[in-house]
Amino acid sequence: MLTVLPSGQWTERGKRSVEIEGADHGMELSFHLEDRPPQTGPRLHKHPYGETWVVIAGQAEFSDGARTVPVGTGDVIYVGPDTPHKFRSIGEEKLRIVCIHGSGRFSTEWLED
């Protein structure tokens, strides 16, 4: 089976964020395609599955709540199931990042208000 899901992300009419729940398309993964302005990002949270990110462009800081590490274009980041995490776009350019959730459905527990 070959499936193509046109997102329109990172095009002239691209959105800030596109979500694709894989179960709707017969996949066991889900995705966020993010285009984040500087100094923005999700607050601390966790999932019952692992999550992987691929930085397409820009810079960010990733945190597990105890440690913060800088990342940039081309980096791949992973956290395991039930690991608290958050990230924030830093620098002057937008952060373009692919967030790959290890589940066909999103499931998020927010740990910060």
C-alpha atoms as one frame of an Amber mdcrd trajectory, in Angstrom:
protein
   0.000   0.000   0.000   1.273   3.468  -0.929  -0.386   6.491   0.671   0.315
  10.158  -0.024  -1.141  12.770   2.328  -0.694  16.265   0.860  -0.305  18.615
   3.822   0.438  21.925   2.114   2.910  22.588   4.926   5.953  24.757   4.187
   4.389  26.072   1.013   3.303  29.611   0.293  -0.078  28.897   1.906   1.292
  26.672   4.684  -0.191  26.751   8.162   1.595  27.100  11.495   0.809  23.482
  12.334  -0.650  20.481  10.519  -1.757  17.350  12.402  -2.173  13.953  10.761
  -3.585  11.075  12.801  -2.227   7.977  11.129  -5.090   5.660  12.143  -7.339
   7.629   9.777  -5.070   6.486   6.939  -4.170   2.940   8.034  -0.862   3.989
   9.677   0.526   3.245  13.129   2.215   6.653  13.393   0.848  10.197  13.702
   2.514  13.504  12.813   2.655  17.191  13.607   4.297  19.361  10.952   5.248
  22.547  12.798   6.286  26.007  11.637   6.934  27.822  14.922   7.926  31.451
  15.401  10.824  32.199  17.778  10.185  31.746  21.495   7.177  29.438  21.055
   6.630  25.763  21.755   4.449  23.315  23.673   4.503  23.201  27.465   5.701
  20.147  29.426   3.726  17.004  28.591   4.085  13.264  27.966   2.632  10.475
  25.831   2.135   6.726  26.474   4.315   6.084  23.382   7.678   7.370  22.133
   8.040  10.545  20.085  10.684  11.468  17.512  11.408  14.900  16.011  13.319
  15.867  12.885  14.463  19.496  12.737  14.015  20.669   9.141  15.179  24.258
   9.772  15.904  26.518  12.701  16.993  25.973  16.280  15.267  24.827  19.451
  15.819  23.860  23.047  14.422  20.498  24.155  13.811  19.684  27.799  12.764
  16.640  29.785  11.918  18.892  32.732  15.352  18.375  34.323  17.805  18.892
  31.453  17.702  21.219  28.431  19.684  20.618  25.232  20.065  22.777  22.101
  19.236  21.285  18.686  19.357  22.575  15.132  18.752  21.833  11.475  19.190
  18.151  10.666  19.073  16.918  14.269  16.857  14.012  15.277  15.558  13.840
  18.851  13.761  10.968  20.598  12.005  10.508  23.953  10.588   7.207  25.161
   7.061   6.495  26.376   5.896   8.438  29.450   8.952  10.744  29.328   8.054
  14.381  30.154   9.235  16.777  27.444   8.816  20.191  25.846  10.626  22.315
  23.298  10.938  25.977  22.408  11.992  27.631  19.180  15.069  29.813  19.679
  17.043  32.033  17.370  15.637  34.469  14.857  14.197  32.184  12.190  11.116
  29.980  12.376  11.531  26.434  13.602  10.355  23.883  11.045  10.035  20.513
  12.700   8.366  17.155  12.100   6.976  15.551  15.279   6.436  11.795  14.843
   4.184  10.129  17.417   4.557   6.350  17.826   0.793   5.769  17.692  -2.015
   5.969  15.166  -3.829   8.353  17.560  -2.566  11.325  19.569  -2.669  10.923
  23.341  -1.196  13.735  25.454  -1.079  14.343  29.184  -0.253  17.991  29.918
   2.015  18.475  32.952   2.156  22.302  32.980  -0.592  24.917  32.747
